[in-house]
Each structure stands twice: as structure tokens, then as C-alpha cells.
Amino acid sequence: MKANLVNIFEKTIQEAEISIKNKVIESINVTGEENSSLPYIIPGFVDAHVHVESSMLTPSQFARLAVVHGTVATVSDPHEIANVLGAPGVEYMIKDGKRVPFKFCFGAPSCVPATIFETAGAVVDPEDVRKMLASDDIGYLAEVMNFPGVLDNDPDMVAKINWAKHFNKPIDGHAPGLRGEAAKQYAANGISTDHECFTYEEAREKIDYGVKILIREGSAARNFDALIPLLAEFPDRIMFCSDDKHPDNLVEGHINVLIKRALALGHDLWNILQAACINPVEHYNLPVGLLRKNDPADFVVIDNLKDFNVLKTYLDGALVAENGVSLIPDLRSDHINQFNCTKKSPTDFASPVPAETNGKIRVIEALEGQLITNLLIEDFKTENGFMVSDTDQDVLKIVVVNRYHNAAPAIAFIKNFDLKEGAIASTVAHDSHNIIAVGCDDQSICEAVNLLIEAKGGVSAVGLDEKHMLALPIAGLMTDVDGYKAAESYTEIDQFVKIKLKSTLKSPYMTLSFMALLVIPNIKLSDKGLFDGEKFEFVNLNL
């Protein structure tokens, strides 16, 4: 194979011939200076932190879509399925990922359940973590979300961290907004990365504490603009990641999009490629080739270093994508799940006006492009003695329904979804993946929720006498249908919500999925009630 070889280590671009034998690069023969008439070969891209489940696709389907964009590996935290099914869920992800030519590095989930303030489907204890980390199939301890437990020397958390140190495997962090001495103490426990920084100042401080920063640009959380200035200052401390990416966005692009954006901003090519290719491979000890003799033959062929269009992707010397077409087979997978609640009635979602009230309630403010939320104090609308959604003021009812056993729904109110009709619901609800819904009236909320209960998982939308749903029969998180068809189905629902139901959010379902994530401040809703993520305690809806 003859092309311009981009050597990131030596920062050179030369015409070269590459010989591949037995899945590795047997030889590299430099034949001249850079030849602009030839394509360019670069190492493959790595997503340094992603929850494959959030794509709503199985690992084998995720890989089919990702390789088209030049991605050859992911550092994948399977804690979404672990919250539903425990260690067997992690094994499922590993097994399914091995069916295709792609390099998944799965981690041992460190916080399942994420907190004690919600109902999850399983528990992953220190012994489970030990067994996982002892396996070559597990590359690291996945994001340590329980940073209060780290700071307070919680025995369970300390034991999991110590097992990672015992097996000499990296420890991923997750500490949004943590600053000062607390952040320093957190990092000192061996935390090596953080993908949750949402300001330059926070990330810059954590770099001083020895933490590597992952610049995240997913379907909901978008921190690229705030953090990309760090790349020029600390190219050896930066990686790119998506964290959570819905199928429609994965069809559009992956890490290659971040590379193009960084290039457009004028960042140095070598710094960009170091972050996209080299740093994650070295940090996580991934079995991914970096275009050196005797390396696995994992690389990408692009048209040029300006447009950066991916022409071909190779893994272990095999062509897996060419000219936008995936060559990975379309595979079906086993369906595993845990879903035990029964259908609801509209009265289950009724919220009586409290006997004692000043007419004000705590309201969750969802923020575009962020996982954090704000706490607002708002008036509430009443009808016949019940608190109801106020579409004029965009204060809508939000509910979380326990999917693991029958229980009364938790009810609160939220702003910025801006629905004018109907309701939307999902069983992708980080991290315990109960049913979460937002709607304009109890009847619509009930209909959207019951669609998911009947299917035992999915995303749904109802309104204007229409019902839409994408079934997710695998743990209520994933489908094994063709990833491109799943993306089309998801796009149809997403467009219905934005065009007909009038939601103004760029990604309403991704935003919805994080409104139950208690470890991200400020205020969220679990199946047990409204939760203050800064005080780490439940609070009343009514003031």
C-alpha cells in the first residue's frame, strides 16, 4: 500500500509503502517526500470514553457505524447495562463486541448503583470488580462517580479503587464542578481522568492535580468549545470522547468531527492527532496500532489533511469501511432484560396541591448542551385541586417510574423542554434506567409510559393523536436491528417531538435521559423523589 504516511511520533509526512502480514505492519519503506497526489495514512481514532448503550445499539452494531468515521477503538464504560443486569450485563457487552473486528476496551463499573437514592436492577460490589479487573477483557476501573465516597473514604469505594491499583489498571474519574482541595484529594486517590469538566478553569485546575482531561462532545453534553484551548497548552494531557451519542448523531460522525473542528480553529495537526489517536492508546494500554513496524495494522486512509475525509478504515489489516460504507456484518444479538412493572393509569400521575403551600415549587431547569441543571423556584398551575403542567410558562410535569417493581411514580416539574402537546418517555434514564417522562398532561404521560412498559423498553412519544416508539428490548437500552435503520427510526421520533410537539431542545431524548442522574448537580428526579445533587439529599417539591 502506497500513501503519505503521517508519523505522529516524529511529526513527519512522507511518501511510503506499507507491507502488512499476519495482521501487523511488517515493514514501512519511505519512498520520498510528501506527495499531495496520494491519500494519507494516519492511526485510527479512539473514543476515550463512551457508553455504547447510549447509542441504543449493541456493540456489534455500534462498531458498524463507528468504523465509517475512522474510529477503530473505544474506551467503553458498560455501567448502563450493569445498572440493569449487573456483572452478566458487562459480560454480554464483551461477548457481543468480540463478534466484530473492532477494539472495545470495557471497564469495570465502579458505581452500580450510582447512589443509594434510586432503585437500580443490580449491585456491583468490590468482589465483582475484583473478578472483572482480573480479566484481560477489562482494561480499567470505570468512572468513579461517587466522589463523596472517595473523599469520605467509603470502604466500598476504597476497595474498588484498591483493586484497580492492585491490577495496575487506570482509574477513570467523574467529578463535575469539583474544585480546590476536594478535587486535589480526589485525584490523589489515583483518579487519572475526568470527562465531566464544563469550564476551562475547572479542567485547568485538575490538570495541575495530575488528571488528564477528556474533551467531550456528545448528543447532550457538549464541552468542546469551553475546553479545546487546553489542547495547545497540554497536548499530552488531552483526549477526545463522546460519552453518550445517540444513533442519529453516530451516523453523522464521531471523533472525526472533533478533529475537523479543532483543525478549523487553527489547532496544530500534531496536537490534534496526539489527542485523537496516541494519548488514549498509551493511557489505557490499548492493543491498537499506531503506524509503527510490528504494530497491529489499525489505521485510516484520508483524502488530505485539510478536508480530513475518511476513505478507508483498517483493523488488524482488514478493510472494515470504504467510502462511507461499513463492511462489518449486520448481526443479530441475544435479548436480555429485567423489566417487572405493570401498566399505569392517568391517576397514578396526579399531583394534589399540598395542604400547606405558598404557591411555589422547586423546578428543574434543563440546560441545552449540559448534564448539569439549575434549581428554579416557580409558581405552579392548578386544576381541580391538582398541580398540572403549565405549557404557557413551560413548567411541565416530569415523572420517574420504577421499572424493576411496582411503585408509585415520583413526580416533579421541569423547564426548557417546551412541549406544547403530548408527552415523551424513555427507559434510557441514567443511571438506573427506570422510566422517565415529561408531558403536558397526565393522560399523555400515561400513554407514553405504557408504550414502554408493553415493549419492556424503548423511547416513545405521543400527541396529536399519534403514537411513536423505538423498542429497545435489550436491557431496555439497546436494539440489535440494523444500526442505520435504528437511526432512521430514532430520527423520525426526534423530529416528531421537535416539529409537531414543539420541543426546542436540540436533543430532547438525550437531555431527558440525564434528568434522573443524581450524581450530576444541581437538582434531579429519581424514582424515590426530588434530589439535591449538591447537598446529596432529597428535597420537597413544595417549598
C-alpha positions in Angstrom: 0.0 0.0 0.0 1.5 3.3 -1.1 0.4 6.7 0.5 1.6 9.6 2.6 2.5 8.2 6.0 1.7 10.6 8.9 4.1 9.8 11.7 2.8 11.5 14.8 5.7 10.5 16.9 8.3 12.1 14.6 6.0 14.7 13.2 6.8 13.8 9.7 4.8 13.2 6.5 6.5 11.1 3.8 5.5 9.0 0.9 5.9 5.4 1.9 4.9 1.8 1.1 3.4 -0.2 4.0 3.5 -4.0 4.0 1.0 -5.9 6.1 1.4 -9.6 7.1 -0.5 -11.6 9.7 -2.5 -8.6 10.9 0.6 -6.5 11.7 2.7 -3.9 9.8 5.6 -6.0 8.6 7.6 -3.1 7.1 7.5 0.6 6.3 9.6 1.8 3.3 9.9 5.5 2.9 10.0 6.3 -0.8 10.1 10.1 -0.9 8.8 13.4 0.3 5.1 14.2 0.8 3.2 13.6 -2.4 -0.1 15.6 -2.4 -1.5 13.4 -5.2 -1.6 10.4 -2.9 -4.0 9.8 0.1 -2.8 10.0 3.7 -2.5 7.2 6.2 -2.9 8.0 9.9 -3.6 6.0 13.0 -7.2 5.1 13.7 -9.3 7.3 16.1 -10.2 6.3 19.6 -13.2 7.5 21.6 -11.6 7.8 25.1 -14.9 7.5 27.0 -18.3 6.3 25.8 -21.3 4.3 27.0 -22.0 2.2 24.0 -25.5 1.6 25.4 -26.4 5.2 24.9 -26.2 4.8 21.2 -29.2 2.4 21.6 -27.1 -0.1 19.7 -25.4 -3.3 20.6 -21.6 -3.2 20.5 -21.6 -5.1 17.2 -24.0 -2.5 15.6 -22.1 0.4 17.2 -18.9 -0.8 15.6 -20.6 -1.0 12.1 -21.4 2.7 12.3 -18.2 3.9 14.0 -15.6 2.5 11.6 -17.1 4.5 8.7 -15.8 7.6 10.6 -12.3 6.2 11.2 -12.9 5.0 14.7 -11.0 1.8 15.5 -11.4 1.6 19.3 -13.4 2.8 22.2 -12.9 3.0 25.9 -16.3 1.8 26.9 -17.9 2.0 30.3 -20.7 -0.6 30.5 -22.3 0.7 33.7 -25.6 1.4 31.9 -26.3 -2.2 31.3 -24.7 -3.1 34.7 -27.2 -1.0 36.5 -29.9 -3.1 34.9 -28.3 -6.6 34.9 -25.1 -6.4 37.0 -22.0 -8.3 36.0 -23.8 -10.5 33.5 -24.6 -7.4 31.6 -21.0 -6.5 31.3 -20.2 -10.0 30.1 -22.9 -9.5 27.5 -21.2 -6.4 26.1 -17.8 -8.1 26.0 -19.2 -11.1 24.2 -21.1 -9.1 21.7 -18.2 -6.8 20.9 -15.9 -9.8 20.2 -18.1 -10.8 17.3 -16.9 -7.9 15.1 -13.5 -6.5 14.0 -13.3 -3.6 16.4 -11.3 -2.9 19.6 -13.6 -2.4 22.6 -11.9 -1.7 25.9 -14.5 -2.3 28.5 -14.2 -1.1 32.1 -15.3 -2.5 35.4 -18.2 -0.3 36.6 -17.3 1.3 39.9 -20.7 2.8 40.9 -23.6 0.4 40.5 -25.9 1.6 41.7 -24.7 5.1 41.2 -26.3 6.1 44.5 -28.5 4.7 47.3 -31.2 7.2 46.5 -32.6 5.4 43.5 -33.7 1.9 42.5 -31.4 0.0 40.2 -31.7 -3.5 38.9 -28.4 -4.8 40.3 -25.4 -4.2 42.6 -21.7 -4.5 41.5 -19.7 -5.0 44.7 -16.0 -4.9 45.3 -15.7 -8.7 44.7 -17.5 -8.3 41.3 -15.0 -5.5 40.5 -12.1 -7.7 41.5 -13.2 -10.5 39.3 -13.7 -8.2 36.4 -10.3 -6.4 36.8 -8.5 -9.8 37.0 -9.7 -10.5 33.4 -7.8 -9.4 30.3 -11.2 -8.3 28.9 -11.4 -5.5 31.4 -9.0 -2.6 30.9 -9.7 -0.1 33.6 -11.9 0.9 36.6 -14.8 2.9 35.0 -15.8 6.4 36.1 -15.7 6.9 39.8 -18.9 8.9 40.1 -19.2 8.6 43.9 -16.6 11.3 44.6 -18.2 12.0 48.0 -17.4 8.4 48.8 -13.8 8.8 47.7 -13.4 11.9 49.8 -15.0 10.3 52.9 -13.0 7.0 52.5 -16.2 4.9 51.9 -15.0 1.3 52.4 -16.8 0.0 49.3 -15.3 2.8 47.1 -11.8 2.4 48.6 -11.9 -1.3 48.0 -12.7 -0.9 44.3 -10.0 1.7 43.8 -7.5 -0.5 45.5 -8.3 -3.5 43.3 -7.6 -1.3 40.2 -4.3 -0.3 41.7 -3.6 -4.0 42.5 -4.1 -5.0 38.9 -2.3 -1.8 37.7 -5.2 -0.6 35.6 -6.2 3.0 35.1 -9.0 4.6 37.2 -11.4 6.9 35.4 -12.9 9.9 37.2 -16.2 11.7 37.2 -16.4 14.9 39.3 -18.3 17.7 37.7 -17.6 21.0 39.3 -15.3 19.6 42.0 -12.6 22.2 42.7 -9.9 23.2 45.2 -8.7 20.9 47.9 -11.5 18.5 47.4 -10.5 18.0 43.7 -6.9 17.6 44.7 -7.8 15.0 47.3 -10.0 13.1 44.8 -7.2 13.0 42.2 -4.7 11.9 44.9 -6.6 8.6 45.3 -5.4 7.5 41.9 -8.1 9.1 39.7 -6.4 9.6 36.3 -9.0 11.2 34.0 -12.1 13.4 34.1 -14.6 13.9 31.2 -17.1 16.0 33.2 -15.3 19.4 33.3 -17.6 22.1 31.8 -15.3 25.1 32.3 -11.7 25.8 31.2 -10.8 26.9 34.8 -12.0 23.6 36.3 -10.2 21.5 33.8 -7.0 23.6 34.1 -7.0 23.1 37.8 -7.5 19.3 37.6 -4.5 19.1 35.2 -2.4 20.6 37.9 -3.6 17.7 40.1 -2.3 15.2 37.6 -5.6 14.4 35.9 -6.0 14.0 32.2 -8.9 15.9 30.6 -11.3 14.3 28.1 -12.9 16.8 25.8 -16.5 15.6 25.4 -18.9 16.3 22.6 -21.9 14.0 22.7 -25.5 14.3 21.9 -26.4 16.2 25.1 -23.2 17.3 26.8 -21.0 19.5 24.7 -17.8 20.8 26.2 -15.6 21.2 23.2 -15.8 24.9 22.8 -15.0 25.5 26.5 -12.1 23.1 26.8 -10.4 23.0 23.4 -8.0 25.8 24.3 -6.3 23.3 26.6 -5.1 21.3 23.6 -2.4 23.8 22.7 -1.2 24.1 26.3 -1.3 20.4 27.3 -1.3 18.1 24.2 -0.1 15.2 26.2 -2.9 15.5 28.8 -5.9 15.7 26.4 -8.2 13.1 24.8 -11.4 13.3 22.8 -14.6 11.5 23.8 -18.3 11.4 23.1 -19.6 9.9 26.4 -23.1 9.5 25.1 -24.1 9.5 21.5 -27.5 8.7 20.0 -27.7 6.7 16.8 -28.6 9.5 14.5 -25.6 11.5 15.7 -23.3 8.5 15.3 -24.4 8.1 11.7 -23.4 11.7 11.1 -19.9 11.5 12.7 -17.8 10.5 15.6 -14.3 11.6 16.8 -13.5 12.7 13.2 -15.9 15.6 13.7 -13.9 16.8 16.7 -10.7 16.6 14.6 -12.2 18.7 11.9 -13.5 21.3 14.3 -10.1 21.6 16.0 -8.4 22.0 12.6 -10.9 24.7 11.6 -10.0 26.6 14.8 -6.3 26.5 13.8 -5.0 24.0 16.3 -1.8 22.2 15.5 -2.3 19.0 13.5 0.2 17.0 15.6 -1.6 18.0 18.9 -4.9 17.0 17.5 -3.8 13.6 16.3 -2.0 13.0 19.6 -5.3 13.6 21.4 -7.4 11.6 19.0 -5.0 8.7 18.4 -2.0 8.4 20.7 -3.0 9.5 24.2 -5.9 7.1 24.7 -3.9 4.1 23.4 -1.0 4.9 25.7 -3.1 5.8 28.7 -5.3 2.7 28.6 -2.7 0.3 27.1 -4.9 -0.4 24.2 -3.9 -3.1 21.7 -4.3 -0.6 18.9 -1.6 0.0 16.3 0.0 3.5 15.9 1.6 3.0 12.5 4.9 1.6 13.6 6.7 -1.6 12.4 5.2 -4.7 14.1 2.2 -2.7 15.3 -1.3 -4.1 14.6 -2.4 -2.8 11.2 -5.0 -0.4 12.5 -5.2 2.8 10.5 -7.3 5.2 8.5 -6.8 6.4 4.9 -8.0 10.0 4.4 -8.1 12.2 1.3 -6.0 15.1 2.6 -5.0 16.9 5.8 -7.4 19.8 5.3 -10.7 18.2 4.5 -9.9 15.1 6.5 -12.5 12.8 4.8 -12.2 9.2 5.8 -11.8 7.0 2.7 -10.9 3.6 4.3 -10.6 2.1 7.7 -8.4 -0.9 8.5 -8.4 -3.1 11.6 -5.7 -5.8 12.0 -5.0 -5.3 8.3 -8.6 -6.0 7.2 -10.6 -3.3 5.4 -13.7 -2.6 7.6 -15.1 0.5 5.9 -14.7 2.2 2.5 -16.1 5.4 1.1 -18.8 5.7 3.8 -19.9 2.1 3.6 -19.3 -0.3 6.6 -18.0 -3.7 5.8 -18.8 -5.1 9.2 -21.7 -7.6 9.0 -25.2 -6.8 10.3 -25.6 -9.2 13.2 -28.5 -10.1 15.5 -27.8 -10.4 19.2 -29.4 -12.2 22.2 -32.1 -10.3 24.0 -31.6 -10.0 27.8 -33.6 -7.7 30.1 -35.1 -7.0 33.5 -38.5 -5.3 33.4 -41.1 -6.1 36.1 -43.6 -3.3 36.4 -47.2 -3.3 35.2 -49.1 -0.7 33.2 -50.2 2.6 34.8 -53.3 4.7 34.8 -53.5 8.5 34.4 -54.5 8.9 38.1 -51.1 7.4 39.1 -49.5 10.7 37.8 -51.9 13.1 39.6 -50.2 15.5 42.0 -52.5 17.0 44.6 -51.9 20.6 45.7 -50.2 20.4 49.2 -52.4 21.2 52.2 -49.8 23.9 53.2 -48.2 25.8 50.4 -47.0 29.3 49.5 -47.8 28.7 45.8 -44.2 28.0 44.9 -42.4 24.8 43.9 -38.9 23.7 43.1 -38.4 23.2 39.4 -35.6 21.5 37.5 -34.1 23.7 34.8 -32.7 21.6 32.0 -29.8 23.3 30.2 -29.0 22.9 26.5 -25.7 21.0 25.9 -25.2 20.3 29.6 -25.8 17.5 32.1 -26.0 19.9 35.0 -29.3 21.5 35.9 -30.3 24.6 37.8 -32.8 24.9 40.6 -35.6 27.3 39.9 -38.4 28.5 42.2 -41.6 28.9 40.2 -45.4 29.3 40.6 -47.4 26.2 39.8 -50.7 25.9 37.8 -53.6 24.1 39.4 -56.8 22.4 38.0 -59.4 20.9 40.3 -57.1 20.7 43.3 -54.1 19.2 41.4 -50.8 20.6 40.2 -50.6 20.3 36.4 -48.2 21.2 33.6 -48.2 24.8 32.5 -47.4 24.9 28.8 -47.6 28.7 28.7 -44.8 29.1 31.2 -43.0 25.9 30.1 -43.3 24.3 33.5 -44.0 20.7 32.6 -44.6 17.6 34.7 -41.7 15.1 34.9 -42.1 11.6 36.3 -39.9 8.7 37.1 -41.5 5.2 37.2 -39.7 2.3 38.9 -39.3 -0.4 36.2 -38.0 -3.1 38.5 -41.1 -3.5 40.6 -44.5 -1.7 41.0 -44.3 1.5 43.0 -45.9 5.0 42.9 -44.2 7.3 40.4 -42.1 10.1 41.6 -43.4 13.5 40.3 -41.8 16.9 39.9 -41.7 19.7 37.3 -39.2 20.8 34.7 -38.4 23.8 32.5 -36.9 24.1 29.0 -38.5 21.1 27.3 -41.1 23.5 25.9 -43.5 20.8 24.7 -46.8 22.2 23.6 -48.6 18.9 23.2 -48.4 15.3 24.4 -45.5 13.6 26.2 -42.2 11.8 25.7 -40.8 8.9 27.6 -37.7 6.7 27.8 -36.2 3.8 29.6 -32.7 5.2 28.9 -32.6 7.2 32.1 -29.1 7.4 33.7 -28.0 5.6 35.7 -30.6 3.2 37.0 -32.7 3.3 33.8 -36.1 3.5 35.2 -38.8 5.0 33.1 -38.6 8.8 32.8 -41.2 11.0 31.0 -42.1 14.7 30.5 -45.5 15.8 29.3 -48.3 18.3 29.0 -51.0 16.3 30.7 -51.4 13.1 32.8 -53.2 11.2 30.0 -50.3 11.7 27.5 -47.7 10.9 30.1 -49.5 7.7 31.0 -49.8 6.7 27.3 -46.1 7.3 26.7 -45.1 5.3 29.8 -47.4 2.4 29.0 -46.0 2.1 25.5 -42.6 1.4 27.1 -44.0 -1.0 29.7 -45.7 -3.0 27.0 -42.4 -3.2 24.9 -40.3 -3.6 28.0 -38.1 -0.7 27.0 -37.6 2.0 24.4 -38.3 5.6 23.6 -41.8 6.9 22.9 -43.7 10.0 22.1 -47.5 10.6 22.0 -49.6 13.6 21.0 -51.9 15.0 18.3 -53.5 11.5 18.0 -50.1 10.0 17.1 -48.0 7.4 18.9 -44.4 6.7 18.1 -41.9 4.3 19.6 -38.5 2.7 19.1 -38.3 -0.5 21.0 -35.2 -1.3 23.0 -35.6 -4.9 24.0 -32.0 -5.5 25.2 -32.0 -4.3 28.8 -34.4 -1.6 27.8 -31.3 0.2 26.4 -30.4 -1.3 23.1 -31.7 -2.8 19.9 -29.9 -5.2 17.6 -31.7 -4.1 14.4 -29.5 -2.7 11.7 -27.9 0.4 13.2 -28.8 2.6 10.3 -32.4 1.6 10.4 -32.4 2.2 14.2 -31.0 5.7 13.5 -33.8 6.4 11.0 -36.4 5.3 13.4 -34.9 7.4 16.1 -34.7 10.4 13.8 -38.4 10.1 13.0 -39.4 10.2 16.7 -36.9 13.0 17.4 -38.4 15.1 14.5 -41.9 14.4 15.7 -41.1 15.7 19.1 -39.3 18.8 17.8 -41.6 19.7 14.9 -45.1 18.6 16.0 -44.8 18.6 19.8 -42.7 21.8 19.5 -39.8 20.9 21.9 -37.0 23.4 21.4 -34.2 21.2 22.7 -31.6 20.0 20.2 -31.7 16.5 21.6 -34.8 16.1 23.8 -34.3 12.4 24.5 -30.7 12.7 25.4 -31.4 15.6 27.7 -34.4 13.7 29.2 -32.1 10.7 29.9 -30.0 12.7 32.3 -32.7 14.3 34.4 -32.6 11.3 36.7 -28.7 11.3 37.0 -28.4 12.2 40.7 -24.6 12.4 40.7 -24.7 15.5 38.4 -25.9 18.6 40.2 -27.9 20.6 40.8 -31.4 19.1 41.1 -32.7 15.8 39.5 -35.5 13.3 40.0 -35.1 9.7 40.9 -37.9 7.1 41.3 -37.7 7.9 45.0 -38.2 11.7 44.8 -36.7 15.1 44.0 -33.0 15.2 44.8 -30.5 17.9 45.6 -27.2 16.9 43.9 -25.1 19.4 45.8 -26.4 18.6 49.3 -26.8 14.9 48.3 -30.3 14.6 49.9 -33.9 14.5 49.0 -35.9 17.8 48.9 -39.6 18.5 48.9 -41.3 19.6 45.6 -43.3 22.2 47.6 -41.5 24.9 49.5 
